[in-house]
Structures are given as structure tokens and as C-alpha cells.
């Protein structure tokens, strides 16, 4: 998961969901790529719940380190609890052919559409269920391929520019 540790990103929900799956003895690793002002609280939560065996934070990455980290990810989880307008991180990961599990809220839910797995914002159990589907490989590669096709068809630069011009033309 790429993250900026601010409350709106819902990282505690992801940690809760991961802990639920671990209690079910599911094998996975959560890698939080990023940093932010809430990192100390997130690290404390991870340590308090003995989740450091399966959740780790990389801190800020750029260049080759970021590229390598992104290439090692199979699934991207976006547990936002606020309405994002466009979900650019989701689009980027969909373009890479990654399965995106995202809160069904605002533009984020619209961007993912039926090309990923969605859950109700703030619902750790529902997120755990979606993560379990991905861990068990249920349609993971199919949805990654569908996500890539969706991003290529819906979010191409020329298409987006043409749609913006058409929208602005209606009001001018």
C-alpha cells in the first residue's frame, strides 16, 4: 500500500483488517510505502499488536527504490475514509496491472469501478474479506488485467483532454 500517514487515508482500518486475517492464519505481508505525520502512531499500533511480523513501513522512497518497491507489489489496498476526487494512485496501479482493493467512496470507487475489489469505507471486516479473496488468488490476475484495460481505455491523456474540452465547451 502506498500511503501518506494522515487520518483520511484509513491506515488503522488496514491494520485492523490485516490482524483479523492473521488470526485466521492467512499468510501475507503488508508493506506501507510512504511516510507522514502519523507514522509514530502507526508504528506504535503495529508494535502494540505484535503485527511487525507481517506489517512493515518503508518510509519515504524515491527513484529506483520506489520503482523496485512498486514492482514487488501484487495488490494495492486503498482504505481511504474520505471522498477523494480522482484516486490518481489507483489509476497508476491499475495501469501497472495491479489489483486494487479500495474504499467504495467518491472518485476512488468510481475510478476502480468493476476492475477491482471495493469495500465500505471504515469497514475492517469487509476489507479483510476482500484481502482474503486476493490472498487466495480469487480472480487476482484477471482483475489486474481488467484494471489495466480499464485504465488504458478510460484514463488516456488524449481521451481525458477531449472530455474536458467538451465539458468546458458546453458552458462557454
C-alpha positions in Angstrom: 0.0 0.0 0.0 1.3 3.5 -0.9 0.4 5.8 1.9 0.6 9.2 3.4 0.1 8.7 7.1 -2.8 11.1 7.6 -6.1 10.2 9.2 -8.1 10.4 5.9 -6.1 7.5 4.4 -7.6 4.9 6.8 -4.4 3.1 7.7 -5.8 1.9 11.1 -8.6 0.1 9.2 -6.0 -1.7 7.1 -4.1 -2.7 10.2 -7.3 -4.0 11.8 -8.2 -6.0 8.7 -4.6 -7.4 8.5 -4.8 -8.5 12.1 -8.2 -10.2 11.5 -6.7 -12.2 8.6 -3.6 -13.2 10.6 -5.9 -14.6 13.4 -7.3 -16.7 10.6 -3.7 -17.9 9.9 -3.6 -16.4 6.4 -0.1 -15.8 5.1 0.6 -12.3 3.6 2.7 -9.2 4.1 1.5 -5.6 4.3 4.1 -3.1 3.1 3.3 0.5 3.7 5.2 2.5 1.2 5.5 6.1 2.4 5.6 8.3 5.4 3.8 11.1 7.1 2.9 12.8 10.4 1.0 9.9 11.9 3.9 7.4 11.3 4.8 7.2 15.0 1.2 6.3 16.0 1.0 3.8 13.2 4.3 2.2 14.3 3.1 2.1 17.9 -0.1 0.4 16.8 1.9 -2.2 14.9 4.2 -2.9 17.8 1.4 -2.9 20.4 -0.5 -5.6 18.5 2.6 -7.6 17.5 1.9 -7.0 13.9 5.5 -6.2 13.0 6.0 -9.8 11.7 3.6 -9.1 8.8 3.3 -5.2 8.5 6.2 -3.0 7.8 6.7 0.6 6.8 9.4 1.5 4.3 9.4 5.3 4.9 9.8 7.7 2.1 11.1 6.2 -1.1 12.0 7.7 -4.5 13.9 6.8 -7.7 15.0 3.2 -8.1 14.0 2.2 -4.5 10.4 3.3 -5.2 10.3 1.6 -8.6 11.7 -1.6 -7.1 9.1 -1.5 -4.2 6.2 -0.8 -6.6 7.4 -3.7 -8.8 7.3 -6.1 -5.9 3.6 -5.4 -5.0 0.9 -7.7 -6.1 -2.1 -5.9 -4.6 -2.7 -2.3 -3.7 -5.1 -1.5 -0.8 -6.6 1.9 -0.5 -8.6 2.2 2.7 -9.5 5.9 2.5 -12.2 7.1 4.7 -12.8 10.4 2.9 -14.0 11.2 -0.6 -11.1 11.5 -2.9 -11.8 13.2 -6.2 -9.9 11.1 -8.6 -7.7 8.4 -6.9 -4.6 9.0 -9.0 -2.7 6.4 -7.1 -5.4 3.9 -8.0 -5.1 4.8 -11.7 -1.3 4.5 -11.6 -1.5 1.0 -10.0 -4.3 -0.1 -12.4 -2.1 0.9 -15.3 0.6 -1.3 -13.9 -1.9 -4.2 -13.9 -2.2 -4.4 -10.2 -5.4 -5.5 -8.4 -6.7 -2.5 -6.4 -8.8 -3.0 -3.2 -10.3 0.3 -2.4 -12.9 2.0 -0.3 -16.1 2.5 -2.3 -16.2 6.2 -1.7 -16.2 9.2 -4.0 -13.9 9.3 -7.0 -11.9 6.4 -5.7 -14.8 4.0 -6.0 -15.6 5.4 -9.4 -12.1 5.0 -10.7 -11.8 1.4 -9.6 -15.3 0.5 -10.9 -15.7 -3.2 -11.5 -12.0 -3.6 -12.3 -11.1 -4.1 -8.6 -12.4 -5.1 -5.2 -14.3 -2.5 -3.2 -15.5 -2.3 0.4 -17.5 0.1 2.6 -15.3 2.8 4.0 -14.2 2.2 7.5 -15.4 -1.5 7.5 -12.4 -3.5 8.6 -14.2 -6.8 8.3 -15.3 -6.2 4.7 -11.7 -5.1 3.9 -10.4 -8.3 5.5 -12.8 -10.3 3.3 -11.6 -8.5 0.1 -8.0 -9.0 1.1 -8.7 -12.7 1.8 -10.1 -13.0 -1.7 -6.9 -11.6 -3.1 -4.7 -13.8 -0.9 -6.5 -16.8 -2.1 -5.9 -15.7 -5.6 -9.6 -15.4 -6.4 -9.5 -13.5 -9.7 -6.4 -11.5 -8.8 -4.7 -11.8 -12.1 -8.0 -11.4 -14.0 -8.8 -8.3 -12.1 -5.3 -6.9 -12.6 -5.7 -7.4 -16.3 -9.2 -5.8 -16.3 -7.8 -2.9 -14.2 -5.1 -2.3 -16.8 -7.5 -2.4 -19.6 -9.9 0.0 -17.8 -7.1 2.5 -17.0 -5.8 2.4 -20.6 -9.3 3.0 -22.0 -10.7 5.5 -19.5 -7.6 7.5 -18.4 -5.6 8.0 -21.5 -4.4 11.6 -21.7 -5.9 12.3 -25.1 -9.3 11.0 -24.1 -9.3 13.0 -20.8 -8.3 16.2 -22.6 -11.0 15.7 -25.2 -13.6 15.1 -22.5 -12.5 18.2 -20.5 -12.7 20.4 -23.7 -16.2 19.0 -24.5 -17.3 19.8 -20.9 -15.9 23.3 -20.9 -17.3 24.0 -24.4 -20.9 23.3 -23.2 -20.5 26.1 -20.7 -18.9 28.7 -22.9 
